[in-house]
Amino acid sequence: MGAPWARSVAGRLKIGFKTGVMTRPSPPRDHGGNLDAAMARFGGARAEWLDLSTGINPVPYPILDLPEEAWTALPDQAAMEQLLEAARAAWAVPEEAEIIAAPGASALIARMPGLVGGSRVHIPGPTYNEHAAAFRASGAEVGEDPAAPVGVYVHPNNPDGRFAPTDALDRHDVTIVDESFCDTCPDRSLVRETVRPGVILLKSFGKFWGLAGLRLGFAIGHPDTLAPGGRPALAELLGPWAVSGPALALGTRALGDLDWATTTRARLDEEAARLDALMDGAGAKLVGGTSLFRTYDVPDAAASQADLARAQIWSRIFPYSKTWLRLGLPAPDRWPQLEAALRGLGQDVAAP
């Protein structure tokens, strides 16, 4: 049976004695995009499903031919510099600020505790849960104290679309601003504040440009903040060749295509208004959101999610609210499926 200590350790770490594999149990994470779970519960082929559980642009930036070396060679510094130059221009990053590319915003979120430290962190909720998960995993206390040394704000917030308070950057020694959805409203960006020590801005490429699978994100901040004394610099935490060759090439091209971005913002605004009108007709009340996702108040979010799922439409609900239902935008040719499902819901979605 083994020694008592071995059984105790096995219970905590889930040691596989046959394989020698040792894994720590991971806490459950609450995310959209878990379409496999929806299919397992409600059936249907993947092609039949309309996944509205994420806030990803359903009309992505076009994937054109990439140079062969983007796939076959290790990413080189010249390609990285081209990407960063395109990002700096696209977001009007101040010259005094540094910008670092990473394999997705999630990779940056996971590394923030190692970069900034902090035993107490202020994360006003409800918001995207990975920020709190990352700091709690580092041993930090996450709470609602606005005077905590570290503050994290999602701007605009997921899922209700609220913006960070005007004094947020003055409350903390280090303030992390997650602008993953701010490319829908660039005039609200706080990028100009990255000249200030202690401010870190996070950007996601995959959501607005609709290429989440590419895994590309950026951190922008004062050089001393991204490479603090006494702790590893962010570039060290990410390691070498953090961004793939295809991401470097496609990201550079997309970030430099300002006409596409302008046209896309106009289209997203129109489609978000169309979605609001549909949900209003079904009796749902708008809570907030961005032009990439909308959050509504319904009598029973779980029931509404299940009703939509029976029509092969997957939506997003939240563990902290029984009435919030979030929907992304459908692709242009999938609106009829959503419209038909909402007509069929009747009073299930309608407010009392």
N, C-alpha and C positions, 0 to 999 in steps of 0.2 A: 504493500500500500504506500510505502514511502514514509519518510520522516514527517512529523507534524509540521515543521516549518515549511517543508516543501509543499505540503497540501495547502497551507495558508497562503504561500506566495502564489501557488497556482490559482487559488480562488480570486486573488486580487488582480493578477496579470493575465489570466487565461493562458497558461503555458500549455502548448501542445507537446506532450511527452513523446509522442511517436515521431513527430517531425522536428522537434527541437525549436519550433517557432514560438516566439514570445511576443504577445501583443497586449497592449493596454486597451481596456474597453473604452470606446469613444462615446461621449454623451450624444444623445440624439440631436440632430440639427434640423431646424425647421426651414425648408426652402421650397420655392416653386420649382417647376421643371421635372418633378418626379413622375413623369408620365408612365413609367413602367408599373408603378403602384396603382395608378388609375386603371390601366389596362387589365391588371391582374384582378381588380375588383369588379370592373364594369364590362370587361370584354371589348371586343372590337380590334381591328387591325390598326397598326400605327398610322397608316396613311389616312384612315378615316377620322383620326383624332385632330382636333383643333386645340393646340396647347396655348392657352391664354394665361397660364400661371406665372409667366415671367414678363419682365418689362423690356424685352429685346425687340428692336426694330424689325418688323416682319418683311421689310423690303431692304435687304442688306446692300452694302456697297458692292458693286460688281467685282467678282473675282476673275480677273483677266489672267493671261499667261504670265507666269513668273519666270525669271531666269533660272536655268537649271542649277546654277551654283547656289541659289537660295536654298535648295533642297540637299545638295550633295556636299557642300563645304561648311566648315565651322563658321559661324557668324563672325564677320570681321569688324574692326573698329570703324572703318570708313562707313559701312552700312549703318552702324549704330549712330554715328554722328549725323548722317543724313536724316535718320528717323527723328532724332532729338531736335534738329533744326526745323523740321516740318512741324513737330509738336509745339515748339517755342513760338513759331509764327502763327499757327492755328489758334492757340490760346492766349496770345499776346503776353507770354511769360516775361517778366522784367529781366533785364540783363543781369541784375544783381542776384537773381535766384538761380538755383541749380535745378536741373530736371534729370530724373533717373527713370529708365524704362525697366519693366519687370514682366514676368509671365502672368499677367492678369492682376486686377486690383485685389483679388482675394489673397494673392501671394504677398502683397504689400501689407494688407490688413493683418495677416498672421505674423508679420515681422515687426510691426509697430511696437509691441511691448519690449522686444529686445533692443530696439533703437532708442526709445525715449525713457524706458524705465517707468517709475511711478508706482507707489504702493496704493494710492487712491485715485480713482478715475471717475469722472462725471460723464455719463452717457444718457442724455435725456431720451426717454422712451415714450411710446413704443417706436422702435426703429429697427434697422437691419441688425440681425442678431449676431453676426460674426465678429463685430467689434468687441462686444462684451465677452463673447466666448474666448477670443484671443487673450484679452487681458486677464480674465479669470484663470485661464490655463497657466498664465505666468505667475499666479499667486496674488494678483492685485485685487483690491476691494473695489467693486464697481457699484456705484450708487448715484443718488440724485443730488449730491452736495455740489452746488455750482462753484464753490471755492476750492475744489479738489485741484491738486497740482497739474493733472492732465485732464483735458476735456476732449470729447469726440462728438462731432456734429455731422449728420448726414444732410446735405444741402444741395438740392431740395430733398426732403426726407422721404424715405421709403417706409411706410406705405401712404402717408397722408399728404405729402407734398409741401409741408411747411418748411420755411427757410430758417436758418440759424439766426438767433437774436443778434441785434446790432452790436451788443457789447461782448459777444462770445469770445472774441480774440483777446479781450482784456482781462478775462476772468482767471486764466490759468498760466502756469509756466510754459506748458506746451499745449497747443491746440491742434488737433487733427480734424481737417474738414474733408469729408468724403463727398466729392462732386461727381459721383458716378453717373448721375442723371442730369447734370447741369448743362450738358451740351444742347439740351432742348431749349434752354433759356440762357445763353452765354452772357447776356447783359447783367445777370445776377451773380456771376462768378466772383469769387474773392481772390482770384489769382494775383491781383495787384498787391495783396497783403503779404505775399510770400517773400517780400524783401525784409520782413520783420523776423528777427530770430524767434524761434519757438512756434512758428506756424508751418504746418505741413499740409499740403493739398494733395488729395488722391484723385486720380482721373481713371475712368474705365473707357477702353476703346470699344469693347464688344457690344455695349448696349445701344448707343446711338448709331454706330455704323453697322449694327446687326450681325457682327461676326464674333459672337461669344466664344466659339470653338477655337478661334485663333489664339486666345489667351494673351492679352496685351494690356498693360496698365502703366500708369506713370505716377511718380511722386515728385512734387515740386516744393521747394523750400529754400531757406537760407543755407548756404554751404555748411555753416557751423551746426545747424540743426540736423542736417542729413549725415553729418560726420561728427557727432558729439565727442568731446574728450572723455575718456574713461569707459566708453562703450563702443562696440563695433560699429563702423560706418554702415549705412544702408547697403552700399554696393558690396561690402564684404558679406553681409547677411544673405544677399541674393546669390552670391557665388559667380563663377565665370560662365559666360555664354548663357546668361539668364533668359535672353529673348531669342527665339528661333529665327533662322534665316527667312522663312516665308513671312513671319510676323514683321520683321524689319522691312522687307520689300513692300508688302501690301500696306502696312501701316504708314509708311512714308508716302505712298501714292494717295491713300485715302485722306490723310490729314492735310495734304496739299490741295485737295479738290474742294475749294471753298464754294464753288457754284453748286456742287452736289449737296453740301451741307445746308446751304440756304434754301434750296428747293425742298430738301427733306424736312426741314423745320416747318415750312408752310404746310406740307402734306400731313405731317403728324398733328399739327394743330387742327386741321380740318377733320381728320379721322377721330381725334379725341372728342371733338364736339359731336360727331355723328354717334359715337358710342354713348356719350352722355344722354343724347336725345332718346336713343333706344332704351336705355336703362330707366330714364325718367318715365317713358311710356309704360314700362313694366312696373312702375311704382317704387323704384329704388331711389334713395336719396344720396346725392354725391357727398362724400366725405372730403375728398381732395385727391391729389396725385400730380402727375406730370403728363405731358403729351405722349409718353410711352406706356403709362399705366394709369388706371383710374380705380379708386377705392370707393365702394358704395356701402350704405347702411341698409340692411335688409332684416326682416324679422328673425330669420334663422339661417345663418350663413352656411352651416353644415348641410342643411336640407337643400338650400339653393345650389350648393356645389354638387350634391348628389344628383339633383334634377338635371343640371346642365351636363353632368357626366353621362347620364343615360342617353344624351344626344351626342355623345363623344366630344364634349367640350370640357376642357380641364381649366379650372379657375383656382384662385388662391384664397385660403382662409388662414386665420391666425389664432394661436393658442390663447392669446390675451383678450380676444373679443369674440363673442358669440354672434355678432351681427355684421362684422366687416367682411366684405367680399371684394377681392381685387381682380380686375381683368386687364390683360394687355390688349393690344390691337391685333385683329386678324389680318392676314394677308389679303390683298385686294380681291382675290377670287373666292375668299372664304366667308365674306360677310353674309351671304344668304344662309349659310348653316347657322350662324349665330342668330340672325333675325328669326329664323323658323323656330329655334329652340326657345327664344324669349317669348314668342307668341304662344308656344305650347305650355309655358310655365304657369300662365294664369295668375292665380292668387298666391302661388308659392313664393314668388319674388316680391309681389306687391306689398307695400307697407300697410300696416293695419289702419 
